[in-house]
Amino acid sequence: MEYDYTDEELEEIKRRKMLEYQRLLEAKRLEEERRRAELERERMLRALLTPEARRRLSNLKLVRPELVETIEVQLIQLVQAGRLKPPITDRTLKIILAEIARRSRRNIRIKFRGLR
């Protein structure tokens, strides 16, 4: 069974296909842009961190990738602002990580009320 499309139906199909193609191109462009930024961040970190400090961040990234990404960006910004001098050693990184942990620690209180 053959179906004859009207010109309007064909135009609608073409329009949908074009929109789908444009969305795919945009997604690909955004992914390439994200990847380029990631490579640039990695390049900068190689120049700023000692091998031991890079290893520590890599290990932490396995457990807390979103935290490490934030820390990496902040380290780069601190160096660019002149507030931190490279190379960033493992000792310095541990101090920074401890400070972040101290600031983000929440006080959790559990109150027990007597059972009756």
Secondary structure, DSSP 4 states (H G I P E B T S, - for coil): ---PPPHHHHHHHHHHHHHHHHHHHHHHHHHHHHHHHHHHHHHHHHHHB-HHHHHHHHHHHHH-HHHHHHHHHHHHHHHHTTSSPSSBPHHHHHHHHHHHHHHH------------
